[in-house]
Amino acid sequence: MYDRDAAVKWTIGVKDDGSKRFGYASFICLRLSELGVTEDNTVVRIVDISRFRSSGGDAREASLGGVSCETDQQWDP
């Protein structure tokens, strides 16, 4: 999901298997950069898609972590 007006512009839903998702978020950043669609402070958040849906689309509640594409800084939910 993309929201250009949000602080976290990219939200990617996955099935939660208990693993950290920083590598996947970094991969998404790389692909976005290759496509030329990253901006300053682009952040990718990975969410548990089941929790995201059941929470009515609350990405913070469903967050599994994220990455700042510019600095590669990782953050936990």
C-alpha positions as CSV (number, residue, x, y, z in Angstrom):
1,M,0.0,0.0,0.0
2,Y,1.3,3.5,-0.8
3,D,0.2,6.7,0.8
4,R,2.2,9.7,-0.4
5,D,0.8,11.9,2.4
6,A,1.8,9.6,5.3
7,A,5.0,9.6,7.3
8,V,5.4,5.9,6.3
9,K,4.7,6.0,2.6
10,W,5.0,2.2,1.9
11,T,3.3,-0.5,3.8
12,I,3.9,-4.1,2.7
13,G,1.7,-6.9,4.1
14,V,3.1,-10.4,4.7
15,K,2.1,-13.5,6.7
16,D,3.8,-13.4,10.1
17,D,6.1,-16.4,10.6
18,G,7.8,-14.9,13.6
19,S,10.9,-13.8,11.7
20,K,12.4,-10.3,11.5
21,R,11.5,-8.6,8.3
22,F,14.3,-6.0,8.0
23,G,15.9,-7.8,5.1
24,Y,12.7,-7.8,3.1
25,A,12.0,-4.1,3.9
26,S,15.6,-3.3,2.7
27,F,14.9,-5.3,-0.5
28,I,11.7,-3.2,-1.1
29,C,13.8,-0.1,-0.6
30,L,16.3,-1.3,-3.1
31,R,13.6,-2.1,-5.7
32,L,11.9,1.3,-5.1
33,S,15.2,3.0,-5.6
34,E,15.9,1.1,-8.8
35,L,12.5,2.2,-10.1
36,G,13.3,5.8,-9.1
37,V,10.3,6.2,-6.8
38,T,12.1,6.9,-3.5
39,E,12.1,10.3,-2.0
40,D,14.0,11.8,1.0
41,N,12.9,10.0,4.2
42,T,11.2,7.1,2.4
43,V,10.2,4.5,4.9
44,V,9.0,1.0,4.3
45,R,6.9,-0.7,7.0
46,I,6.2,-4.5,7.0
47,V,2.9,-5.5,8.6
48,D,1.2,-8.8,9.5
49,I,-1.5,-8.8,6.8
50,S,-3.9,-10.7,9.0
51,R,-3.6,-8.3,11.9
52,F,-3.7,-5.4,9.5
53,R,-7.1,-6.5,8.1
54,S,-8.6,-7.4,11.4
55,S,-7.6,-4.1,12.9
56,G,-9.3,-2.1,10.2
57,G,-6.1,-1.1,8.5
58,D,-4.1,0.0,11.5
59,A,-0.6,-0.3,10.3
60,R,1.0,0.5,13.6
61,E,-0.9,-2.2,15.4
62,A,0.1,-4.8,12.8
63,S,3.7,-3.6,12.4
64,L,6.5,-6.1,12.2
65,G,9.1,-3.4,11.8
66,G,10.5,-1.2,9.1
67,V,13.5,0.4,7.4
68,S,14.4,4.0,6.4
69,C,15.5,3.6,2.8
70,E,17.8,6.7,3.0
71,T,19.8,5.5,6.1
72,D,19.0,1.8,6.2
73,Q,18.1,2.4,9.9
74,Q,15.9,-0.5,11.2
75,W,13.1,-0.1,13.7
76,D,11.0,-2.6,15.6
77,P,7.3,-2.3,15.9
